[in-house]
Amino acid sequence: MRTLFRLTAVFASILMTTAVYAQVKIGVTLSATGPAASLGIPERNTAHLLPTKIGGQDVQYIIYDDASDTTAAVKNAHKLINEDHVDAIIGSSITVNTLAMLDVIGPAHVPTVSMAASKRLVSPMDANRHWMFKTVQNDSLLMTATVKNMAANGVKKVAYIGFADGYGDSWLDELRQIAPKHGITVVANERYARTDTSATAIVLKVMAANPDAVFIGASGTPGALPQTELVRRGFKGKIYQTQGIANQDFLRVCGKDCEGTLLAVGPVLVATQLPDSHPAKAIALDYIKHYEDKYGKGTVSPFGTHMWDAGRLLEHAIPIALKTAKPGTEAFRSAVRDALEQTKNLQVGNGVLNMTPTDHAGFDERGVVMVKIENGTYKLVPTK
C-alpha cells in the first residue's frame, strides 16, 4: 500500500511538472478601446501574428483590453500574473497605464515589454524598472530630432500643448530640457484631457504668446483637437506632433488641418521610402507584408510594429532563457529578463536594439526619422 502511495505521488508530481513546463505563457494588456484605441487595435491585430512556437516550446498569448484606463491596466496585470501565471507581459499601449503597472510587475518579478514611449518607464533604473523594457524610442531621442528640425527651420519660440497626464508631462520635460540647447525658448504651456471636446481656450492662450511653432504632446485621435483649432484660428507657424499620431485614424480625423505637420517617428512609418541601406527597412517591410496579408492592403499602422518588435525581443530572449530554466518558474522569468537586458544589435521594425543594465529602451538615432504630412500621407523628410 505504501509503495502504491509512493508511485501515485511520483506520477502526480510528473503530471504537475508537465503541466507547469508545457508552454510559455505571454500576457498582453493593451488599449483596444477608449481614447487610445487607434494605438491598441493594430497592436492587438499584430499580437495574432506573433510566433506560437519559440525555442521548441509552444507559446500561448493571453490578451486583455485595458480600455485606455489605468485602473484596468493594473487589474489586467494582476490577473495575468496571479491567475494566468504568465512568464512575461507585453503592454500597455500608453505611458500612464504602463507607469501604473510598474508597482505590479516589479514585486512579482515578471519581465514586461511596454509599447509606450516615455523614458520614465525605464529611467531612472530602480527595483521595478529592472523588470521593464520597451519597444518605443525614448521621447528624449524623438524630441532631440524634433528640436533640431525646429532650429533648422528658424524657430526661436515654441509653445507647448499636451495631455494633462504623465504622457504630456514627459514630453514637456523633454522640450524644456532640449529646446534651450538649440536657442529655442518655450513660451507657453497649456494642457487638456484626452476626453476633452474643445481646445479653444488653450489655443487662444498659446496664440497670444506669438510662438514660431507649437509642439503638441498628444497621441491617437485626441491629438487632432488642438491642431484643428490652431489651423482654424489662423495659426501660421509650424506644428509638430509626437509619433503617437502616426496612423490613418489621425489623418482621417484631422483631415486637411494636419497638412504640413512635422513629427519624429520610427522608420517603419515610411519603410518603403527608406534607402535600402537602412537597418530597419527589411524587418519593417516584412512586418507590413505579414500584417497586410491578414488584414488587407493599406491597413498597417506603425503602432502595430511596437507589438511586432516586442515579439522579436521575446523571440530572441526565450531560447536563451530555456537553456537554464523551465517556463512557469521564477527562474525562467529571471532568465528571460536577463536575456532581454543582454540584447545586442537586434534589428527590429523601428531600428536596432542594444539593451544594457541602465538602458532598457536600446534605440539610437537609427530608430528615428523626420516625417511631414503632405496630401494626406506621411512623407520622409530628407536628411540634410
Secondary structure, DSSP 8 states (H G I E B T S, - for coil): -HHHHHHHHHHHHHHHHHHHHSEEEEEEEE-SSSTTHHHHHHHHHHHTTS-SEETTEEEEEEEEE-TT-HHHHHHHHHHHHHTS--SEEEE-SSHHHHHHHHHHHHHHT--EEE----GGGT-S--TTGGGEEESS--HHHHHHHHHHHHHHTT--EEEEEEESSHHHHHHHHHHHHHGGGGT-EEEEEEEE-TT-S--HHHHHHHHHT--SEEEEE--SGGGHHHHHHHHHTT--SEEEE-GGG-SHHHHHHHGGGGTT-EEEE-GGGGGGGS-TT-TTHHHHHHHHHHHHHHH-TT---HHHHHHHHHHHHHHHHHHHHHTT--TTSHHHHHHHHHHHHT--SEEETTEEE--BTTBSS---GGG-EEEEEETTEEEE----
